[in-house]
Amino acid sequence: MTWFGPIAAMARAGHPDSAAALFAAAPLVKLYANPAAQGTLTALIMANAQVWRDTLRPRTPPLTPPALAQLGKIHSPVLVMVGAHDSPDTRAIADTIVKSVRGAKLLVFAKSGHVLNFDQPAKFDSALVSFLWYTASP
C-alpha cells in the first residue's frame, strides 16, 4: 500500500486535515457506480479528519499467534464484500479471509471500488440485510 505512505506521514506529523485530504483523494475512495456521491464522501472524510490523530498509534500488543494464523478458528458466518475496482491489497485480504474461514462467502460488486455503501448503497444494503437475515434464521 505505497499510496498510504504520504497519508501516514501527515498523520504522524500531527496534520490530520492534510492526512484526511490525501486520503479523500486516494484511488481507494474513488466512486465508480455513483460518482455523484463523491463530494458527499469527501466531505464526510474531511469532517472526520480528527481520526487521523489516533489511528496510527499501536493500541494493544500484537496477538500471539497473529490474527492471520487464527482465521481458521472462526466458526461464525462471514460475508466478505469487495469492489471489482478495489485495491489489490484489499482483494488479497478478502481472498485470504474467504480461503481461511470455513464457509465464508465472497461478494464482488462490479463497477465499485472500496466504498461499497456509497458506490452502490441499495445493493450493499440488500446484501447485508440478506446475509444478516439468513444468519439469524434458525
C-alpha positions in Angstrom: 0.0 0.0 0.0 2.6 2.5 -1.1 -0.1 5.1 -1.7 -0.8 5.2 2.1 2.8 6.3 3.0 2.2 10.1 2.5 -1.1 9.8 4.4 0.6 8.1 7.3 3.4 10.6 7.3 1.0 13.5 7.6 -0.9 11.8 10.4 2.3 11.0 12.3 3.4 14.6 11.8 0.3 15.8 13.5 -1.6 17.1 10.4 -4.9 15.3 10.4 -6.5 17.6 8.0 -3.7 17.1 5.5 -3.9 13.3 6.0 -7.7 13.3 5.5 -7.3 15.4 2.3 -4.8 12.9 0.9 -7.0 10.0 1.9 -10.0 11.7 0.3 -8.0 12.0 -3.0 -6.7 8.4 -2.8 -7.8 5.9 -5.5 -9.2 3.7 -2.7 -12.1 6.0 -2.1 -13.0 6.7 -5.8 -16.6 6.0 -6.6 -17.3 4.2 -9.9 -21.0 3.4 -10.0 -22.1 6.6 -8.1 -19.7 9.4 -8.9 -22.3 12.0 -7.9 -21.8 11.0 -4.3 -18.0 11.7 -4.4 -18.4 15.2 -2.9 -20.5 13.8 0.0 -17.9 11.1 0.7 -15.1 13.7 0.6 -17.0 16.0 2.9 -17.5 13.1 5.3 -13.9 12.2 5.3 -12.9 15.8 5.9 -15.5 16.2 8.7 -13.8 13.2 10.5 -10.2 14.3 9.9 -9.5 14.0 13.7 -9.5 10.2 13.4 -6.0 10.6 11.9 -4.7 11.8 15.2 -5.0 8.4 16.9 -5.3 6.0 14.0 -1.7 5.1 13.6 -0.8 4.6 17.3 -0.5 1.0 18.5 -3.4 0.4 20.9 -2.7 -3.2 22.1 0.2 -5.6 21.9 0.1 -7.9 18.8 -1.8 -11.1 19.0 0.1 -14.3 19.7 -0.3 -16.2 17.4 -1.0 -13.5 14.9 -4.7 -12.9 13.8 -3.9 -14.3 10.3 -3.0 -17.7 11.9 -6.3 -17.7 13.8 -8.7 -17.2 11.0 -9.4 -20.9 10.8 -10.8 -20.7 14.4 -13.8 -18.6 13.2 -17.0 -20.6 13.1 -19.4 -17.8 12.6 -20.9 -16.9 9.2 -18.7 -14.4 7.4 -19.6 -12.3 4.4 -16.7 -10.5 2.6 -17.7 -7.8 0.2 -15.3 -6.1 -2.1 -15.5 -3.9 -5.2 -14.2 -5.1 -8.6 -12.1 -1.9 -8.6 -10.9 -2.3 -5.0 -7.2 -2.2 -4.3 -5.1 -5.4 -5.0 -4.2 -5.3 -1.3 -7.8 -5.4 -0.2 -8.7 -8.1 -2.7 -5.8 -10.2 -1.4 -7.0 -9.7 2.2 -10.6 -10.7 1.1 -9.3 -13.8 -0.7 -7.3 -14.8 2.4 -10.3 -14.5 4.7 -12.5 -16.5 2.3 -9.9 -19.2 1.9 -9.2 -19.4 5.7 -12.7 -19.1 7.2 -14.8 -22.2 6.6 -18.0 -21.3 4.8 -17.0 -17.6 4.3 -18.8 -16.1 1.3 -17.3 -13.5 -1.1 -19.4 -11.0 -2.9 -17.7 -8.8 -5.5 -19.5 -5.7 -6.6 -19.0 -4.9 -10.3 -18.5 -1.2 -11.1 -17.4 -0.4 -7.5 -14.3 0.3 -5.6 -13.7 0.1 -1.8 -16.5 2.2 -0.5 -19.4 -0.1 -1.5 -22.0 1.6 0.7 -21.6 4.9 -1.2 -21.0 3.4 -4.6 -23.9 1.0 -4.7 -25.9 1.7 -1.5 -29.1 -0.2 -2.4 -27.1 -3.3 -3.4 -24.9 -3.0 -0.3 -27.9 -2.7 2.0 -29.7 -5.6 0.3 -26.7 -7.9 0.5 -26.1 -7.0 4.1 -29.7 -7.4 5.2 -30.0 -10.7 3.3 -26.8 -12.0 5.0 -28.0 -10.9 8.4 -31.5 -12.4 7.9 -30.1 -15.7 6.6 -27.6 -16.0 9.5 -30.2 -15.0 12.1 -32.8 -17.6 10.9 -32.9 -20.9 12.8 
